[in-house]
Amino acid sequence: MSKEDKQALQLVHPNPWEALRKFTAARIALGRSGASLPTDEVLRFGMAHAQARDAVHQPFNSEELEPELQALGLKTLRVDSAASDRTTYLCRPDLGRKLSPASREFLQSLPENPADLVLVVADGLSSKAVHRQAVPLIKALLPYLSPLGLSLGPVVLAHQSRVALGDDIAEVMKARAVAILIGERPGLSSPDSLGIYMTWGPHTRRRESERNCISNVRPEGLDFPQAAFKLAWLLEQAFHRQLSGVNLKDESDNPALQGKVVFIN
């Protein structure tokens, strides 16, 4: 090896945390080259940033999910928010929180058959998350609903949706509770993370503090059995105590507070 090659190698300083990288997808132990990052880490950052942007703009193909949900014995409906396209959705969050006039009229025209719970599957800021995580999560949740005695309405597939759209949908459908499964804002190591927001007594005047959130639902984060158990526990407590949000703490890990909900793996 030439003297020049040895000097070039000495410019790259590996990070002593390198061994910890196998335990997390977070961007740690990146090392340095002189005063900068090594070239391969700069390229990885660019790739992660591109994947996050793609996740935000990837269209939600609800037609792909319908057969999978129907195979679970579930009925499905499709609705749109008042945001007419993706650009409007990103620039006008308020429009993503309410139904479009056509979708509101469609839901109001359905035969009145109020359910205890409505599940809304919504694109949010990552349709990739919805396509990958929503159906396995619902499949893991279904066994809990019978012991709780909760009736389930049609699964609503919502386009250009913000979290609060679930309350609008459930209010029109006269459901007692709603859980919206929505794509979370992509991170540089997690472009496919799903969030769950549960509201007791949903209506359009609900505040953010009146919802419970379960986040980072994906195999690399909170897996489907654990997420389904937490949601089932919150639902049991919400129906028993008739509340949700900051007044309902997630204490699903406390055996003394487990009622009919028993963890199913």
C-alpha positions, 0 to 999 in steps of 0.5 A: 500500500502506498504512502498516499493510500495509508494517509487516505485511510487515516482520514476515515475515523470509525465511530466507537458506537459501530457495534450498536448499529445492529440494534437500531435503524436510527442513524447512529455511529456514522463515523467521519471523514475529516470534518465531514460524514463518509460518502456512503453515509451521505448517500444513505441519508439521501436515499432515506430522505427520498424514501420519506418524500416518496411515502408522502406522495405515493397514492393510496390505492384503497382498491388493493386493500378491499379484497384483503379486508373482505377476506376477513369478513369485513364490509368496506366503504370508500370516502374522500376528505374535502381536500380534492388532491394531494397538493391541496391536502398538504397545503390545507390540513383543515380540509383533510379533517372533514368529509367532502360533500359527496362523501358526507351525502353518501354516508348519510344515505346508508341505512342507519345501523349504528355500530359500537366501533368504526375502523377508518383506514386512512392514507395520512402522510404515508400510504406506504404504511397503510398498505403494509400495516393496516390489514395485519393489524386489523386481523390481530384486533378482530379476536378481541372484539367478540369478548368485548361484545363490540359490534363493528361497522364497515371499515371506511377507507379514507383518502387525503385524510387527517386524524380528525376525519375519523371523528367526522366519519364516525359522527355521521355513522353514529358510532360510539367509538372510532379508531383511525389507522393512519400513515404517520409522518415519515422519518428517515428510518421509518417511512412506513410507520402506522399510527392509531387514534382512538376516540370515545363518543366521536364528533367534529368538536373533539380536541386532540387531547380527547384521543388516545394515540398508539404510534410506530406500528410496524414489525420493526417498532410496535408489532401487530399483536402488541398494538392490537392488544393496546387498542383492545385494552383502550377500547374496553376502558373507554366503553367502561369509563365513557372517555378517551384521551388524556384522562385515559392512560395506557396501563395495558401493561398492568395485570391488575387492570386487565379485564376481558382483554387478555393478550393474544400472540 
